Amino acid sequence: MPSKTFLFLRVLLFVILFCTSVFARELQKGLPYLNALRNHTGLIALHSNRVLNKAATSHAKYLIRHQQTGHYERKGQKYYTGYSPSQRVLKAGYSSSIVMENISTNTDSDKASIDTLFAAIYHRFVFLNFDKDEIGIGFASTKKRKHVKKTRVYDLGASTLEKLCKKKYRLKNGTYYIKGVCRDAAHMIPQSIFEKEKSSIALHNSKMVLYPYEGQKEVSPAFYNESPDPLPKYDVSGFPVSIQFNPALVKDVKLKSFRLYDNDGNEIKKTKILQAKNDPNHIFTRYEFALMPLARLEYESTYTTVFEASVDGVPIRKEWQFHTQTFKEKVYRISKNSTTLEVSAGESIILYMAPNHRKDLLKNYRLRGEAKATFLDQNTLKIHFPKSRYASKISLSFGDKRRVVFNVKALL
């Protein structure tokens, strides 16, 4: 008959394996969603890499422990595994130092995390990179009352370069070599082989990537902020529209025009076109272009984008549409300081407080009456009115003196 100690160890081992399995499944829930977005744009799927998972998780734990949000760590602090993403992946056991990293903070789900990063133009380009084919995803959280409660880290690498760093090359006269890209900083790789393998993944991807992709639905209408910030004078603006060209398949792009049209076919004039020559943070490459609407887009609308350019001397014109977020609840667009709405008990509505200026965000509100309000974004709330046999009046006021009054009709 097994001893109690033996039974205890078997149960403990089962619990550890079960928790590890559950954690792994939770950790990778976002990858199918991310790959679906990539596939719609014509990019190959990213596959999960165990070592990159380890590096991403270690950084997520560091950020939670020290209540930080950036890509860098300070040596000597708890959970330190490397100053930069490159150092951390090498420490975890990855062979190549050429990686890219995305981070999101305090998002409620993997989908929300990825959507938030796609709304931020620089971080979008990381996820839509042409020459990466593997990824590690890390997650950490705390139940304590902290500013940073949840952190998700995404580390992207290239399997071709990781394999290159594991090979040995005999040095030959007349051959150029590069070093400093592998765990062994002195490891020499022939430059011609390095460049070939660096672009080999990109050759499996499409020539041109659009985002939002053609026909995409449920696109967020807003962009808020990003670090670094592509629109430093704006706290709220419209969702960026971007186009990228594959540097393995395209040599030269000359932009002619980039336009956006609303649901009624009217051109949205207030936009800023970002490209390498005017990007304030010098992150765009000469193959990347973004149309930044300077005001929020509207909910439940169809937008048309028209892009014209000369690509390797050949004129191209690309036109496509996307559709912004819709709701099953009725949406009320509020632009006045004082508004009265007629609603019914038991009903839920969407209240969109249209920004009056480029820094117009809802920071707080005061609700008087029996109702529940939840922020959907920094200009939008979902409000639920409980069932009641009696009519009532509920008011919702904001710090900038805007006020909405709800006349709630009783249930019959």
TIRO-103023 format. One record per residue (C-alpha): x, y, z; residue in three letters. Coordinates in nm, 4 decimals. Example, Ala and Ser with C-alpha at 12.3 -4.5 7.8 and 13.67 -1.06 7.14 Angstrom:
2
{atom {1.2300,-0.4500,0.7800},ALA} {atom {1.3670,-0.1060,0.7140},SER} 
//
This chain:
412
{atom {0.0000,0.0000,0.0000},MET} {atom {0.1501,0.3406,-0.0994},PRO} {atom {0.2704,0.5555,0.1868},SER} {atom {0.1024,0.8877,0.2692},LYS} {atom {0.4232,1.0684,0.1694},THR} {atom {0.4233,0.8971,-0.1725},PHE} {atom {0.0559,0.9826,-0.2297},LEU} {atom {0.1197,1.3426,-0.1258},PHE} {atom {0.4095,1.3724,-0.3740},LEU} {atom {0.1982,1.2254,-0.6536},ARG} {atom {-0.0825,1.4728,-0.5835},VAL} {atom {0.1673,1.7608,-0.5603},LEU} {atom {0.3259,1.6618,-0.8933},LEU} {atom {-0.0181,1.6439,-1.0563},PHE} {atom {-0.1083,1.9901,-0.9258},VAL} {atom {0.2212,2.1363,-1.0506},ILE} {atom {0.1799,1.9800,-1.3963},LEU} {atom {-0.1858,2.0854,-1.4147},PHE} {atom {-0.1076,2.4466,-1.3169},CYS} {atom {0.1830,2.4584,-1.5638},THR} {atom {-0.0438,2.3302,-1.8410},SER} {atom {-0.3195,2.5787,-1.7586},VAL} {atom {-0.0671,2.8641,-1.7445},PHE} {atom {0.0777,2.7634,-2.0826},ALA} {atom {-0.2679,2.7580,-2.2392},ARG} {atom {-0.3554,3.0950,-2.0872},GLU} {atom {-0.0231,3.2377,-2.2018},LEU} {atom {-0.0814,3.1401,-2.5640},GLN} {atom {-0.4478,3.2397,-2.6015},LYS} {atom {-0.3482,3.5584,-2.7808},GLY} {atom {-0.1269,3.3929,-3.0418},LEU} {atom {-0.4109,3.2528,-3.2609},PRO} {atom {-0.5741,3.5961,-3.2611},TYR} {atom {-0.2475,3.7721,-3.3510},LEU} {atom {-0.1803,3.5199,-3.6278},ASN} {atom {-0.5319,3.5652,-3.7645},ALA} {atom {-0.4662,3.9402,-3.7997},LEU} {atom {-0.1300,3.8717,-3.9652},ARG} {atom {-0.2814,3.6164,-4.2038},ASN} {atom {-0.5502,3.8641,-4.3135},HIS} {atom {-0.2748,4.1080,-4.4134},THR} {atom {-0.0785,3.8464,-4.6093},GLY} {atom {0.1867,3.7665,-4.3480},LEU} {atom {0.2854,3.4194,-4.2328},ILE} {atom {0.1895,3.2987,-3.8857},ALA} {atom {0.4305,3.3335,-3.5942},LEU} {atom {0.5087,3.0114,-3.4098},HIS} {atom {0.5612,2.9924,-3.0365},SER} {atom {0.9189,2.9652,-2.9105},ASN} {atom {0.9788,2.8265,-2.5610},ARG} {atom {1.2939,3.0313,-2.4970},VAL} {atom {1.1304,3.3566,-2.6093},LEU} {atom {0.8352,3.2721,-2.3816},ASN} {atom {1.0800,3.2467,-2.0935},LYS} {atom {1.2422,3.5835,-2.1730},ALA} {atom {0.9055,3.7582,-2.2151},ALA} {atom {0.7708,3.6142,-1.8900},THR} {atom {1.0775,3.7188,-1.6938},SER} {atom {1.0415,4.0785,-1.8126},HIS} {atom {0.6681,4.0807,-1.7363},ALA} {atom {0.7458,3.9741,-1.3784},LYS} {atom {1.0125,4.2454,-1.3513},TYR} {atom {0.7685,4.5161,-1.4667},LEU} {atom {0.5022,4.4071,-1.2184},ILE} {atom {0.7521,4.3815,-0.9338},ARG} {atom {0.8914,4.7323,-0.9957},HIS} {atom {0.5694,4.8929,-1.1267},GLN} {atom {0.7261,4.9963,-1.4583},GLN} {atom {0.6135,4.9905,-1.8215},THR} {atom {0.9255,5.0111,-2.0402},GLY} {atom {1.1623,4.7834,-2.2308},HIS} {atom {1.4624,4.8251,-1.9999},TYR} {atom {1.5671,4.6827,-1.6642},GLU} {atom {1.8097,4.8058,-1.3997},ARG} {atom {2.0904,4.5767,-1.2959},LYS} {atom {2.0800,4.4708,-0.9311},GLY} {atom {1.7010,4.4837,-0.8985},GLN} {atom {1.4928,4.1747,-0.8256},LYS} {atom {1.3973,3.9693,-1.1345},TYR} {atom {1.6651,4.1447,-1.3424},TYR} {atom {1.7600,3.9292,-1.6439},THR} {atom {1.9111,4.1865,-1.8793},GLY} {atom {1.9039,4.5576,-1.9566},TYR} {atom {1.7497,4.5274,-2.3042},SER} {atom {1.5266,4.2800,-2.4905},PRO} {atom {1.8340,4.1492,-2.6747},SER} {atom {2.0220,4.0809,-2.3518},GLN} {atom {1.7197,3.9112,-2.1945},ARG} {atom {1.6581,3.6672,-2.4809},VAL} {atom {2.0274,3.5738,-2.4852},LEU} {atom {2.0172,3.5170,-2.1089},LYS} {atom {1.7128,3.2906,-2.1539},ALA} {atom {1.9037,3.0780,-2.4059},GLY} {atom {1.8111,3.2260,-2.7436},TYR} {atom {2.1058,3.2291,-2.9855},SER} {atom {2.0309,3.5509,-3.1792},SER} {atom {2.0146,3.8999,-3.0298},SER} {atom {1.8078,4.0406,-3.3179},ILE} {atom {1.4603,4.0595,-3.1645},VAL} {atom {1.1725,4.3058,-3.1316},MET} {atom {0.9504,4.3609,-2.8279},GLU} {atom {0.5971,4.4863,-2.7626},ASN} {atom {0.4452,4.5536,-2.4191},ILE} {atom {0.0919,4.6324,-2.3052},SER} {atom {-0.0209,4.7288,-1.9561},THR} {atom {-0.3493,4.6831,-1.7685},ASN} {atom {-0.5485,4.5359,-2.0575},THR} {atom {-0.8223,4.2928,-1.9555},ASP} {atom {-0.7567,4.0176,-2.2102},SER} {atom {-0.5105,3.8945,-2.4721},ASP} {atom {-0.7368,4.0276,-2.7479},LYS} {atom {-0.7632,4.3703,-2.5834},ALA} {atom {-0.3862,4.3753,-2.5377},SER} {atom {-0.3200,4.3019,-2.9054},ILE} {atom {-0.5894,4.5440,-3.0260},ASP} {atom {-0.4372,4.8204,-2.8124},THR} {atom {-0.0943,4.7603,-2.9643},LEU} {atom {-0.2360,4.7566,-3.3186},PHE} {atom {-0.3933,5.0972,-3.2522},ALA} {atom {-0.0446,5.2326,-3.1736},ALA} {atom {0.1375,5.2747,-3.5037},ILE} {atom {0.4961,5.1956,-3.3975},TYR} {atom {0.3866,4.8881,-3.2031},HIS} {atom {0.1664,4.7781,-3.4944},ARG} {atom {0.4713,4.7680,-3.7208},PHE} {atom {0.6420,4.5326,-3.4718},VAL} {atom {0.3541,4.2833,-3.4968},PHE} {atom {0.3420,4.3252,-3.8774},LEU} {atom {0.7157,4.2826,-3.9241},ASN} {atom {0.8177,4.1008,-4.2439},PHE} {atom {1.1285,3.9172,-4.1215},ASP} {atom {1.0158,3.7582,-3.7909},LYS} {atom {0.8563,3.4141,-3.7685},ASP} {atom {0.8547,3.3208,-3.3977},GLU} {atom {0.7337,3.4778,-3.0762},ILE} {atom {0.7376,3.4452,-2.7010},GLY} {atom {0.4509,3.5771,-2.4895},ILE} {atom {0.4832,3.6580,-2.1206},GLY} {atom {0.2178,3.7566,-1.8690},PHE} {atom {0.2358,3.8721,-1.5069},ALA} {atom {-0.0177,4.0266,-1.2719},SER} {atom {-0.0752,4.1255,-0.9123},THR} {atom {-0.3852,4.1268,-0.6927},LYS} {atom {-0.2416,4.4052,-0.4820},LYS} {atom {-0.3650,4.7616,-0.5185},ARG} {atom {-0.1001,4.8772,-0.7622},LYS} {atom {-0.0889,5.1113,-1.0618},HIS} {atom {0.0464,4.8383,-1.2916},VAL} {atom {-0.1755,4.5338,-1.2319},LYS} {atom {-0.1290,4.3344,-1.5541},LYS} {atom {0.1535,4.3229,-1.8044},THR} {atom {0.1866,4.1330,-2.1310},ARG} {atom {0.5218,4.1117,-2.3109},VAL} {atom {0.5747,3.9927,-2.6691},TYR} {atom {0.9258,3.9056,-2.7943},ASP} {atom {0.9603,3.8402,-3.1689},LEU} {atom {1.2581,3.6645,-3.3278},GLY} {atom {1.3727,3.5011,-3.6528},ALA} {atom {1.4342,3.1251,-3.6552},SER} {atom {1.6732,3.1583,-3.9498},THR} {atom {1.9090,3.3879,-3.7591},LEU} {atom {1.8784,3.1763,-3.4451},GLU} {atom {1.9999,2.8758,-3.6452},LYS} {atom {2.2801,3.0795,-3.8057},LEU} {atom {2.4198,3.1596,-3.4630},CYS} {atom {2.4510,2.7875,-3.3890},LYS} {atom {2.6643,2.7176,-3.6965},LYS} {atom {3.0423,2.7402,-3.7191},LYS} {atom {3.2103,2.9050,-4.0180},TYR} {atom {3.5692,2.8716,-4.1297},ARG} {atom {3.7216,3.2142,-4.1914},LEU} {atom {3.8276,3.2757,-4.5511},LYS} {atom {4.0243,3.5567,-4.7109},ASN} {atom {3.8143,3.7943,-4.9210},GLY} {atom {3.4931,3.7203,-4.7299},THR} {atom {3.3200,3.9836,-4.5189},TYR} {atom {3.1970,3.8721,-4.1761},TYR} {atom {2.9712,4.0245,-3.9135},ILE} {atom {2.9719,3.9681,-3.5396},LYS} {atom {2.7911,4.0903,-3.2309},GLY} {atom {2.4539,3.9371,-3.3235},VAL} {atom {2.4841,3.6062,-3.1351},CYS} {atom {2.5106,3.4914,-2.7743},ARG} {atom {2.8827,3.4556,-2.8390},ASP} {atom {2.9517,3.8172,-2.9374},ALA} {atom {3.2704,3.7120,-3.1168},ALA} {atom {3.0897,3.4570,-3.3349},HIS} {atom {3.1569,3.5368,-3.7025},MET} {atom {2.8959,3.4928,-3.9760},ILE} {atom {2.9644,3.5550,-4.3470},PRO} {atom {2.7779,3.8745,-4.4341},GLN} {atom {2.6337,3.7319,-4.7571},SER} {atom {2.4827,3.4355,-4.5700},ILE} {atom {2.3528,3.6612,-4.2933},PHE} {atom {2.1760,3.8946,-4.5387},GLU} {atom {2.0291,3.6006,-4.7310},LYS} {atom {1.8891,3.4344,-4.4182},GLU} {atom {1.7700,3.7678,-4.2770},LYS} {atom {1.5480,3.8215,-4.5821},SER} {atom {1.4458,3.4575,-4.6358},SER} {atom {1.1444,3.4861,-4.4032},ILE} {atom {1.0296,3.8084,-4.5722},ALA} {atom {1.0210,3.6296,-4.9093},LEU} {atom {0.7320,3.4181,-4.7771},HIS} {atom {0.5276,3.7307,-4.7003},ASN} {atom {0.3166,3.9545,-4.9211},SER} {atom {0.4582,4.2490,-5.1125},LYS} {atom {0.2278,4.4994,-4.9436},MET} {atom {0.0511,4.5040,-4.6047},VAL} {atom {-0.2576,4.7145,-4.5325},LEU} {atom {-0.3974,4.7859,-4.1871},TYR} {atom {-0.6815,4.7920,-4.1126},PRO} {atom {-0.6874,4.5124,-4.3702},TYR} {atom {-0.9363,4.5102,-4.6550},GLU} {atom {-1.2894,4.4516,-4.5258},GLY} {atom {-1.1833,4.4437,-4.1601},GLN} {atom {-1.4699,4.4883,-3.9133},LYS} {atom {-1.4916,4.6118,-3.5552},GLU} {atom {-1.1983,4.8512,-3.5945},VAL} {atom {-1.1517,5.0905,-3.3043},SER} {atom {-1.2316,5.4514,-3.4041},PRO} {atom {-0.9685,5.6054,-3.1768},ALA} {atom {-0.5979,5.6345,-3.1073},PHE} {atom {-0.4928,5.7783,-2.7717},TYR} {atom {-0.1224,5.7687,-2.6983},ASN} {atom {0.1949,5.5731,-2.7465},GLU} {atom {0.5521,5.5881,-2.6211},SER} {atom {0.7212,5.7355,-2.8147},PRO} {atom {0.4306,5.9446,-2.9385},ASP} {atom {0.3769,5.9942,-3.3148},PRO} {atom {0.1281,6.2787,-3.2462},LEU} {atom {0.2722,6.4502,-2.9375},PRO} {atom {0.0218,6.7393,-2.9470},LYS} {atom {-0.2817,6.5092,-2.9413},TYR} {atom {-0.4251,6.3070,-2.6525},ASP} {atom {-0.7033,6.1684,-2.8727},VAL} {atom {-0.7175,6.1236,-3.2501},SER} {atom {-0.8435,5.8747,-3.5076},GLY} {atom {-0.7330,5.5175,-3.5695},PHE} {atom {-0.4178,5.5155,-3.7890},PRO} {atom {-0.4361,5.3628,-4.1369},VAL} {atom {-0.1081,5.2169,-4.2579},SER} {atom {0.0585,5.0584,-4.5568},ILE} {atom {0.3933,4.8787,-4.5569},GLN} {atom {0.6041,4.7416,-4.8394},PHE} {atom {0.8189,4.4309,-4.8122},ASN} {atom {1.1861,4.5368,-4.8377},PRO} {atom {1.2765,4.1903,-4.9701},ALA} {atom {1.0477,4.2468,-5.2707},LEU} {atom {1.0473,4.6261,-5.3131},VAL} {atom {1.3407,4.8620,-5.3550},LYS} {atom {1.1904,5.2118,-5.3837},ASP} {atom {0.8561,5.3723,-5.2924},VAL} {atom {0.7582,5.7302,-5.3758},LYS} {atom {0.4313,5.8433,-5.2132},LEU} {atom {0.1898,6.0450,-5.4295},LYS} {atom {-0.1251,6.0636,-5.2146},SER} {atom {-0.2889,5.8979,-4.9139},PHE} {atom {-0.6570,5.9835,-4.8547},ARG} {atom {-0.9400,5.8738,-4.6256},LEU} {atom {-1.3144,5.9088,-4.6980},TYR} {atom {-1.6027,5.8834,-4.4509},ASP} {atom {-1.9292,5.6910,-4.4610},ASN} {atom {-2.0830,5.9487,-4.7003},ASP} {atom {-1.7859,5.9601,-4.9364},GLY} {atom {-1.6510,6.2910,-4.8042},ASN} {atom {-1.2735,6.3207,-4.7758},GLU} {atom {-1.1419,6.3643,-4.4232},ILE} {atom {-0.9136,6.6633,-4.4660},LYS} {atom {-0.7677,6.6895,-4.1172},LYS} {atom {-0.5005,6.4190,-4.1308},THR} {atom {-0.1257,6.3877,-4.1001},LYS} {atom {0.0689,6.1573,-4.3304},ILE} {atom {0.3654,6.0033,-4.1508},LEU} {atom {0.6626,5.8551,-4.3327},GLN} {atom {1.0362,5.8232,-4.2789},ALA} {atom {1.1149,6.1827,-4.3703},LYS} {atom {0.8737,6.3437,-4.1189},ASN} {atom {0.8353,6.0827,-3.8434},ASP} {atom {0.9108,6.2811,-3.5233},PRO} {atom {1.0709,5.9773,-3.3597},ASN} {atom {1.2651,5.8528,-3.6642},HIS} {atom {1.1225,5.4995,-3.6372},ILE} {atom {0.9478,5.4683,-3.9741},PHE} {atom {1.1484,5.3040,-4.2517},THR} {atom {1.1250,5.4232,-4.6122},ARG} {atom {0.8814,5.1367,-4.6727},TYR} {atom {0.6242,5.2434,-4.4104},GLU} {atom {0.3459,5.5027,-4.4403},PHE} {atom {0.0595,5.5975,-4.2071},ALA} {atom {-0.2408,5.8250,-4.2401},LEU} {atom {-0.3197,5.9685,-3.8965},MET} {atom {-0.6732,6.1182,-3.8699},PRO} {atom {-0.6495,6.4155,-3.6344},LEU} {atom {-0.9993,6.3559,-3.4949},ALA} {atom {-1.1660,6.0353,-3.3783},ARG} {atom {-1.3453,5.8292,-3.6393},LEU} {atom {-1.7138,5.7526,-3.5860},GLU} {atom {-1.8626,5.4294,-3.4561},TYR} {atom {-2.0614,5.1990,-3.6868},GLU} {atom {-1.9192,5.3549,-4.0045},SER} {atom {-1.7471,5.2414,-4.3241},THR} {atom {-1.4287,5.4207,-4.4290},TYR} {atom {-1.2541,5.4116,-4.7652},THR} {atom {-0.8799,5.4548,-4.8072},THR} {atom {-0.7067,5.5446,-5.1345},VAL} {atom {-0.3283,5.5141,-5.1599},PHE} {atom {-0.1264,5.6157,-5.4656},GLU} {atom {0.2475,5.5758,-5.5123},ALA} {atom {0.5252,5.4822,-5.7488},SER} {atom {0.6757,5.1446,-5.6532},VAL} {atom {1.0038,5.0653,-5.8269},ASP} {atom {0.9005,5.3075,-6.0995},GLY} {atom {0.5546,5.1550,-6.1521},VAL} {atom {0.2440,5.3610,-6.0567},PRO} {atom {0.0063,5.1833,-5.8173},ILE} {atom {-0.3345,5.2762,-5.6789},ARG} {atom {-0.4838,5.0815,-5.3889},LYS} {atom {-0.8381,5.1399,-5.2628},GLU} {atom {-0.9919,4.9485,-4.9736},TRP} {atom {-1.2554,4.9759,-4.7010},GLN} {atom {-1.2815,4.8938,-4.3320},PHE} {atom {-1.5634,4.9162,-4.0784},HIS} {atom {-1.5510,5.0630,-3.7294},THR} {atom {-1.6831,4.9123,-3.4085},GLN} {atom {-2.0542,4.8344,-3.3774},THR} {atom {-2.2724,4.7657,-3.0736},PHE} {atom {-2.5890,4.5709,-3.0071},LYS} {atom {-2.6899,4.8574,-2.7771},GLU} {atom {-2.8054,5.1938,-2.9111},LYS} {atom {-2.5239,5.4490,-2.9453},VAL} {atom {-2.5821,5.8105,-2.8393},TYR} {atom {-2.3311,6.0634,-2.9729},ARG} {atom {-2.3111,6.3606,-2.7328},ILE} {atom {-2.1481,6.6847,-2.8459},SER} {atom {-2.3347,6.9471,-2.6405},LYS} {atom {-2.2645,7.0525,-2.2828},ASN} {atom {-2.6177,6.9702,-2.1708},SER} {atom {-2.8224,6.6817,-2.3122},THR} {atom {-3.1416,6.5030,-2.2079},THR} {atom {-3.2141,6.1475,-2.3243},LEU} {atom {-3.5235,5.9298,-2.2994},GLU} {atom {-3.4351,5.5706,-2.1999},VAL} {atom {-3.6154,5.2675,-2.0564},SER} {atom {-3.5643,5.0804,-1.7313},ALA} {atom {-3.3696,4.7594,-1.7908},GLY} {atom {-3.1990,4.9065,-2.0985},GLU} {atom {-2.8259,4.9344,-2.1711},SER} {atom {-2.6884,5.2108,-2.3942},ILE} {atom {-2.3550,5.3331,-2.5297},ILE} {atom {-2.2769,5.6964,-2.4478},LEU} {atom {-2.0123,5.8465,-2.6772},TYR} {atom {-1.8934,6.1846,-2.5531},MET} {atom {-1.7445,6.3222,-2.8743},ALA} {atom {-1.4167,6.5082,-2.8035},PRO} {atom {-1.4396,6.8865,-2.8383},ASN} {atom {-1.0645,6.9250,-2.8847},HIS} {atom {-0.7451,6.7208,-2.9246},ARG} {atom {-0.6930,6.6769,-2.5500},LYS} {atom {-1.0536,6.6086,-2.4556},ASP} {atom {-1.0552,6.2896,-2.2465},LEU} {atom {-1.3006,6.1712,-1.9823},LEU} {atom {-1.1031,6.1332,-1.6627},LYS} {atom {-1.3916,6.0890,-1.4189},ASN} {atom {-1.7647,6.1243,-1.3855},TYR} {atom {-2.0341,6.1643,-1.1215},ARG} {atom {-2.3454,5.9493,-1.1469},LEU} {atom {-2.6597,6.0382,-0.9532},ARG} {atom {-2.9296,5.7740,-0.9506},GLY} {atom {-2.9621,5.3987,-0.9878},GLU} {atom {-2.7508,5.3038,-1.2888},ALA} {atom {-2.4160,5.1404,-1.3634},LYS} {atom {-2.1548,5.3061,-1.5852},ALA} {atom {-1.8438,5.1401,-1.7298},THR} {atom {-1.5676,5.2988,-1.9400},PHE} {atom {-1.5191,5.1380,-2.2835},LEU} {atom {-1.2526,5.3895,-2.3800},ASP} {atom {-1.1547,5.7391,-2.2722},GLN} {atom {-1.4532,5.8984,-2.4485},ASN} {atom {-1.7129,5.6199,-2.4308},THR} {atom {-1.9184,5.4617,-2.1535},LEU} {atom {-2.1637,5.1748,-2.1379},LYS} {atom {-2.4566,5.2525,-1.9066},ILE} {atom {-2.7091,5.0035,-1.7727},HIS} {atom {-3.0383,5.1130,-1.6163},PHE} {atom {-3.1855,4.8561,-1.3753},PRO} {atom {-3.5379,4.7234,-1.4129},LYS} {atom {-3.7932,4.9281,-1.2211},SER} {atom {-4.1693,4.9775,-1.2025},ARG} {atom {-4.1169,5.3470,-1.1379},TYR} {atom {-3.9997,5.6288,-1.3641},ALA} {atom {-3.6882,5.8123,-1.2525},SER} {atom {-3.4376,6.0774,-1.3481},LYS} {atom {-3.0638,6.0016,-1.3509},ILE} {atom {-2.7833,6.2472,-1.4173},SER} {atom {-2.4276,6.1919,-1.5324},LEU} {atom {-2.1855,6.4822,-1.5038},SER} {atom {-1.8211,6.5233,-1.6011},PHE} {atom {-1.5458,6.7461,-1.4686},GLY} {atom {-1.5644,6.9839,-1.7664},ASP} {atom {-1.9262,7.0815,-1.6787},LYS} {atom {-2.0819,6.8555,-1.9408},ARG} {atom {-2.3960,6.6863,-1.8171},ARG} {atom {-2.6352,6.4219,-1.9472},VAL} {atom {-2.9787,6.3717,-1.7909},VAL} {atom {-3.1676,6.0463,-1.8451},PHE} {atom {-3.5445,6.0333,-1.8151},ASN} {atom {-3.5948,5.6662,-1.7360},VAL} {atom {-3.9324,5.5241,-1.8344},LYS} {atom {-4.0717,5.2585,-1.5995},ALA} {atom {-4.1438,4.9029,-1.7029},LEU} {atom {-4.5051,4.8467,-1.8015},LEU} 
//
